Amino acid sequence: MAEDKGKRDSVGMSMKGGQTNNGFVQNEDILETDPEPGSPEDGPQHNAVDIFGPAGPEWKDVRPYAGMPKEVLFRFSRQARYRVPREVLFWLTVASVLVLIAATIAIIAVSPKCLDWWQAGPMYRIYPRSFKDSDKDGNGDLKGIQDKLDYITTLNIKTVWITSFYKSSLKDFRHGIEDFREIDPIFGTMKNFENLVAAIHDKGLKLIIDFIPNHTSDKHAWFQWSRNRTGKYTDYYIWHDCTRENGKTIPPNNWLSVYGNSSWHFDEVRNQCYFHQFMKEQPDLNFRNPDVQEEIKEIIQFWLSKGVDGFSFDAVQFLLEAKHLRDEAQVNKTQIPDTVTHYSELYHDFTTTQVGMHDIVRSFRQTMDQYSREPGRYRFMGTEAHGENIAKTMMYYGLPFIQEADFPFNSYLGKLDMPSGNSVFEVITSWMENMPEGKWPNWMTGGPDNDRLTSRLGKQYVNIMNMLVFTLPGTPITYYGEEIGMRNILATNLNETYDVDTLLSKSPMQWDNSSNAGFSEGNHTWLPTSSDYHTVNVDVQKTQPRSALKLYQELSLLHANELLLSRGWFCYLRNDNHFVVYTRELDGTDRVFLMVLNFGELSVLNLKEMISNIPTRVRIRLSTNSAYKGREVDTHAITLDKGEGLILEYNTRNLLHHQTAFQDRCFVSNRACYSSVLNILYSLC
């Protein structure tokens, strides 16, 4: 009965045109009244329509209420006091979004290109057989490198560069490769390599490796198939007919090997001579054969897929030879031709840097670019071209719109054997003046093919050379052991059959003063450790406040944290037989670093004569003598001993690269300016 009564009441309200409130009370003071008979309200119409009619209530007395229907909401939303604030907020939002978009576009447009990982910090070059032995066989290995990654991170290194570890007969140490896709058992397994790559990336580091595409070992399967004229491999190497007289080979021409004597060797299986730029056990590949180029491309892809971040392509100037096989010209035209046996006695116009060689290098770049599309995974490419003059070296940077190497490795400082301000200055300016605009320089003081810094120049020059490469524009590159001042070993009791001169800078890394310098726990090492390892080692130097290692760590930290060093202008002020003086400065900041390096004897220098507006006293930011750090010096007379260097810091608004007198002495790779207000870099300056 109650349910029936509710239905009747509901119908009754509908018939009476009652107001629907959706469960909310609009105005408790308004009472429902019955319409009088005959009135306009007494009829079958809905109150939702009547409410907007002329006979409805006066809306000025009705206020917005919760749950009101959309018809009521629309009536109030048209009122000025609700409409105007809404429109103001809408257009403010639109304007804000547009301003934000415009600001973002502007910042992107004026921002300089970010430094890539190979530009942002130093590279550390490791000869794996001599770095750390993990299995007590006397040979360094990949697992040993992984065990020492924590040490490498203390040097503020960004990139680990490992020289060749491919399966090899180890002729010429690392260049006689038997299989480009295999790890030599001396260094471990492919699983060891994969673990090393993962560990390097976990540390936030990058990995580049050597790749020598010019030649293989004579034990490589390709060569064995080629000498037997098997299918496509028949022309994988450079073969030519030659004559044999009384057991002696008469080569097709006078071309010479880098190691001396003819570069042609007779093969009794094929009954022809094959060409080798290096040792006879290292036959040159025929890069005029498209199949060879495709093989090399697939090998590059193989290692990139393993996670390698870049390559150093070695000996690239030898990739092509002239097809005509004409004799090369003698340096001394009066020399009897049969006595010309040394590589330096010929001009190598037909066996190096031939037309088409750079096209092959560009094809390497194109292959690597295919793996650089993922954000943050740019693949670096460097080239090594030993013996090239500066003009030919610069060609490896590529053309303005055709990129080759990110940079050719700069080994010129590693060849200095007579330290002087003038010789160092010549190396610096030669590179900076010839480098194409917008390209990135690099500097290294040693490598596996050079005498160690300490043995070439002397112990007193270790710190100053490290200070030099960390304060020049570009990427500093350190050969393992140079951070502690390791020297060559003496050429005695070497158990290897290779050229002794190429072994002296490859001695085991000196970790501590224990047996074998902490390099190996085995009974022997593949090369002897240097006799000074008791005092020149990592453990000793990391506790000494004035050690070469401590200064190296401070220099690398300064390089990482200072925009002046990573982005700033380089302006050279003076060079003579003793001093090299230069500044690093950046638009937008009034701080300047002034480097004063003495490569000569004890001397006094007046900086006021070079920079008129320099303060009378300036602060020493870093010194090769740590006792001077933080002190101030009088710029009228700075006294420096042999091998001593200072990084001075002072403030000025009159930067040298803006002054007419210095404009031809200043260089910058990627120009940028600093805004101290926004704390950003921008390029429109």
Disulfide bonds with the S-S distance in Angstrom:
Cys242-Cys273 1.94
Cys571-Cys666 2.02
Cys673-Cys685 1.68
